[in-house]
């Protein structure tokens, strides 16, 4: 859950405007009607990600309206609240388009947004387009991002796109507008819809960052209230012992990315099976030194072991996100985390 906004000095202009408009409610839609599309989009983006705003901040921003607020003295900005407010004065299809853009990649323009789309995802879409269209798209995004996208495309196709980029003349505004519209309708809308996170996945990530005792306490309490939810979260969680499903290449990559002291601390609390798996992927000399380091540590705090194991799991996830290793999820032998 996002921390409550308690410091007015940390708020940007669009966030201040969003708080004022939320406080005014749906009866003041004429204010929205006076804004242009870009301003509505910017304020809506800020509103959708506000979270809870403390009463003191609302009071500082709009003292004369404090008496008209809820008994809690606070307001909540969310996607749902923003959507309801926009629906009171905008056409439903326009609201849907705007909310999809908010949920999608960040960026003021279409090209800014594309720059924040994972290169593999973007390449997977562009490989089905005409090389000339791809050439135009890649010429409009930053060069480092374009390079990563090209590297993900089939080699012959990528070379054809490069050739088109070398010969490309200034693109007519009408053609550029048409490409932007196509990207918005066919790509960005689908991307926004598929990027909505499942609440159980979000909670599984949070639970992954608990220490062992806190995790066990919350899972046990949740089981009493909602056993099905607890089981779904447990199945989605990726814990330290799940590293046993790494292939040898993945283990060695993880070992290279992990500090020796952190590894020794994490392995102090590992099962014999997992510990031996790591040792078997080290050289005989490195394995011997690691065992000696662990013995010389003596007793260690469970909290320190938990922190080291959580850090190793995060390193593994980062490596998986880069495509350097493959992680099998705890819910299924066939489930993969990318």
C-alpha positions in Angstrom: 0.0 0.0 0.0 1.3 3.4 -0.9 2.3 5.6 2.0 -0.1 8.5 2.8 0.8 11.9 1.4 1.7 14.0 4.5 4.1 16.7 3.1 2.7 19.3 0.7 6.2 20.4 -0.3 6.7 17.0 -2.1 3.6 17.4 -4.3 4.0 18.4 -7.9 1.5 20.8 -9.6 -0.6 18.0 -11.2 -0.8 16.2 -7.9 -2.0 19.4 -6.1 -4.6 19.9 -8.8 -5.7 16.3 -8.5 -6.3 16.6 -4.7 -8.3 19.8 -5.2 -10.5 18.2 -7.8 -11.0 15.1 -5.8 -12.0 17.3 -2.8 -14.5 19.2 -5.0 -16.1 15.9 -6.2 -18.4 15.3 -9.2 -20.5 18.4 -8.9 -17.7 20.7 -10.3 -17.3 19.1 -13.7 -17.1 22.5 -15.5 -13.6 22.8 -14.2 -12.7 19.6 -16.1 -14.4 20.9 -19.2 -12.1 24.0 -19.1 -9.0 21.8 -19.4 -7.5 20.5 -22.6 -7.0 16.8 -23.3 -3.3 16.9 -22.3 -4.1 18.6 -19.0 -6.9 16.2 -18.3 -4.5 13.3 -19.0 -1.8 14.7 -16.7 -4.1 15.4 -13.8 -5.8 12.1 -14.2 -2.5 10.3 -14.1 -1.6 12.0 -10.9 -5.0 11.4 -9.4 -5.0 7.7 -10.2 -1.7 7.2 -8.3 -2.2 9.4 -5.3 -3.2 6.9 -2.8 -4.3 8.3 0.6 -3.8 12.1 1.2 -3.7 13.2 4.8 -6.2 15.7 6.1 -3.4 18.2 6.9 -2.3 18.3 3.3 -5.9 18.7 2.1 -6.4 21.5 4.6 -3.3 23.4 3.5 -4.3 23.1 -0.2 -8.0 24.0 0.2 -8.8 25.3 3.7 -12.2 26.6 2.9 -13.4 23.2 1.8 -12.3 21.2 4.8 -15.7 21.3 6.4 -17.2 19.7 3.3 -15.0 16.6 3.3 -15.7 13.2 4.8 -15.5 12.4 8.5 -12.1 10.8 8.0 -10.6 14.1 6.9 -8.9 12.3 4.0 -9.5 11.5 0.4 -8.5 8.4 -1.6 -7.3 8.6 -5.2 -7.5 5.4 -7.1 -8.1 4.2 -10.7 -11.8 3.4 -9.8 -12.4 6.8 -8.2 -10.8 8.6 -11.1 -12.8 6.6 -13.6 -16.1 7.4 -11.9 -15.3 11.1 -11.8 -14.3 11.2 -15.5 -17.4 9.3 -16.5 -19.6 12.1 -15.1 -18.6 14.5 -17.9 -16.7 12.5 -20.6 -17.9 10.0 -23.1 -17.4 6.3 -21.9 -15.2 5.4 -24.8 -13.0 8.4 -24.2 -12.7 7.5 -20.5 -11.8 3.9 -21.4 -9.1 5.1 -23.7 -7.7 7.6 -21.1 -7.7 5.0 -18.3 -5.9 2.5 -20.5 -3.3 5.1 -21.3 -2.9 5.8 -17.6 -2.5 2.0 -16.8 0.0 1.6 -19.7 3.6 2.7 -19.9 4.5 6.2 -18.5 5.2 9.0 -20.9 3.6 12.2 -22.2 3.7 11.3 -25.9 3.3 8.0 -27.7 7.0 7.8 -28.4 7.8 8.5 -24.7 5.5 5.6 -23.8 7.1 3.3 -26.3 10.5 4.1 -24.7 9.2 2.6 -21.5 8.0 -0.6 -23.0 10.2 -3.6 -22.6 12.3 -4.2 -25.8 11.3 -7.8 -26.1 7.6 -7.0 -25.8 7.9 -4.1 -28.3 9.9 -6.3 -30.8 7.3 -9.1 -30.5 4.7 -6.6 -31.8 6.8 -4.9 -34.4 8.1 -8.1 -36.1 4.6 -8.5 -37.6 4.6 -5.0 -39.0 6.0 -3.7 -42.4 9.7 -2.9 -42.2 9.0 0.7 -43.2 6.6 1.1 -40.3 9.2 -0.4 -37.9 11.8 2.0 -39.3 9.6 5.0 -38.6 8.9 3.8 -35.0 12.5 3.1 -34.2 13.6 6.5 -35.6 11.2 8.2 -33.1 12.4 6.4 -29.9 15.7 6.9 -28.2 18.7 5.3 -29.9 19.6 3.0 -27.0 16.1 1.6 -26.8 16.0 1.3 -30.6 19.2 -0.7 -30.5 17.8 -3.1 -27.9 14.6 -3.6 -29.9 16.6 -4.3 -33.1 18.6 -6.9 -31.3 15.4 -8.7 -30.3 14.0 -8.8 -33.9 14.8 -11.7 -36.4 18.1 -10.8 -38.0 17.0 -10.6 -41.6 14.0 -8.5 -40.6 16.1 -6.2 -38.4 18.6 -5.7 -41.3 15.7 -4.8 -43.6 14.5 -2.2 -41.0 18.0 -0.8 -40.8 18.2 -0.4 -44.5 14.9 1.4 -44.6 16.1 3.7 -41.8 19.2 4.6 -43.8 17.1 5.5 -46.8 14.3 7.2 -44.9 13.1 10.7 -45.8 11.1 13.0 -43.6 7.8 11.4 -42.7 4.6 13.2 -43.6 2.5 14.3 -40.6 -0.5 12.3 -41.8 1.5 9.1 -42.0 3.0 9.7 -38.5 -0.5 10.3 -37.1 -1.8 7.1 -38.6 1.1 5.1 -37.1 0.5 6.7 -33.7 -3.2 5.9 -33.9 -2.5 2.3 -34.9 0.0 1.9 -32.0 -2.5 3.3 -29.5 -5.4 1.1 -30.7 -3.6 -2.2 -31.5 -0.7 -2.2 -29.1 -1.0 0.2 -26.2 -4.6 -0.7 -25.4 -3.8 -4.4 -25.3 -0.6 -3.7 -23.3 -2.6 -1.7 -20.7 -5.3 -4.4 -20.4 -2.8 -7.2 -19.9 -0.6 -5.3 -17.5 -3.3 -5.1 -14.8 -1.8 -6.9 -11.9 -3.7 -9.6 -10.0 -4.1 -8.6 -6.4 -2.8 -12.0 -5.2 0.4 -11.6 -7.3 0.9 -8.2 -5.6 0.4 -9.7 -2.1 2.7 -12.6 -2.9 5.5 -10.1 -3.7 4.9 -8.3 -0.4 4.9 -11.6 1.5 8.2 -12.5 -0.2 9.7 -9.5 1.5 8.6 -10.4 5.0 11.0 -12.1 7.4 10.1 -15.7 8.1 8.2 -15.1 11.4 6.1 -12.2 10.0 5.3 -14.2 6.8 4.1 -17.2 8.9 2.1 -14.9 11.2 0.3 -13.2 8.3 -0.3 -16.5 6.3 -1.8 -18.1 9.5 -4.0 -15.2 10.2 -5.2 -15.0 6.5 -5.9 -18.7 6.5 -8.4 -18.2 9.3 -10.3 -15.5 7.4 -9.8 -16.7 3.8 -8.1 -20.0 3.2 -8.5 -19.8 -0.6 -6.7 -16.5 -0.7 -3.9 -17.7 1.6 -3.4 -20.8 -0.6 -3.2 -18.7 -3.8 -0.7 -16.3 -2.3 1.4 -19.2 -1.0 1.4 -20.8 -4.5 2.5 -17.5 -6.1 5.3 -16.8 -3.7 8.8 -17.4 -4.8 11.0 -18.2 -1.7 14.6 -19.0 -1.2 14.1 -22.8 -1.3 12.6 -22.5 -4.8 16.2 -21.7 -6.0 16.7 -25.5 -5.9 14.8 -25.6 -9.2 17.5 -23.6 -11.0 19.5 -25.4 -13.7 23.3 -25.6 -13.2 23.9 -22.6 -15.5 21.4 -20.5 -13.6 23.0 -21.5 -10.3 26.5 -20.4 -11.5 25.1 -17.1 -12.9 23.5 -16.4 -9.5 26.7 -17.3 -7.7 28.6 -14.8 -9.7 26.1 -12.1 -9.0 26.0 -12.7 -5.2 28.5 -11.4 -2.7 30.4 -14.2 -0.8 29.5 -12.9 2.7 25.8 -12.6 1.6 25.9 -16.1 0.2 27.5 -17.6 3.3 24.9 -16.0 5.5 22.0 -17.1 3.3 23.2 -20.7 3.1 23.5 -20.9 6.9 19.7 -21.1 7.0 19.3 -23.3 3.9 18.2 -26.9 3.8 21.0 -29.5 3.3 19.7 -30.2 -0.2 19.8 -26.6 -1.3 23.2 -26.0 0.4 24.7 -29.0 -1.4 23.3 -27.8 -4.7 25.2 -24.6 -4.4 28.4 -26.3 -3.3 28.2 -28.7 -6.2 28.2 -25.8 -8.6 31.4 -24.3 -7.1 35.0 -25.4 -7.7 36.3 -27.7 -5.0 38.5 -24.9 -3.6 35.7 -22.3 -3.6 33.3 -24.8 -1.9 35.9 -25.6 0.8 36.5 -21.9 1.5 32.7 -21.2 1.7 32.2 -24.0 4.2 35.0 -22.7 6.3 33.6 -19.1 6.2 30.2 -20.4 7.3 31.8 -22.4 10.2 33.8 -19.4 11.3 30.6 -17.2 11.5 29.4 -19.2 14.5 25.7 -18.6 15.5 24.0 -15.9 13.4 20.7 -14.1 13.9 17.7 -15.5 12.1 16.8 -11.9 11.0 20.2 -11.6 9.2 19.8 -14.9 7.5 16.3 -13.9 6.3 17.6 -10.6 4.9 20.4 -12.4 3.0 18.0 -15.0 1.6 15.5 -12.3 0.5 18.3 -10.3 -1.1 19.4 -13.5 -3.1 15.9 -14.1 -4.2 15.7 -10.5 -5.5 19.0 -10.9 -7.3 17.6 -14.1 -9.0 14.4 -12.2 -10.0 16.5 -9.4 -11.5 18.6 -11.8 -13.5 15.4 -13.6 -14.7 13.9 -10.2 -15.8 17.0 -9.7 -17.9 16.7 -13.2 -19.4 20.0 -14.4 -17.9 18.4 -17.2 -15.8 15.0 -19.0 -15.7 13.1 -19.4 -12.5 10.4 -22.0 -11.9 7.6 -20.7 -9.7 6.6 -22.5 -6.6 3.0 -22.9 -7.8 3.9 -25.3 -10.6 6.9 -27.0 -12.1 6.0 -25.5 -15.5 5.4 -22.0 -14.3 8.1 -19.5 -15.2 9.0 -16.0 -13.9 10.4 -13.7 -16.6 
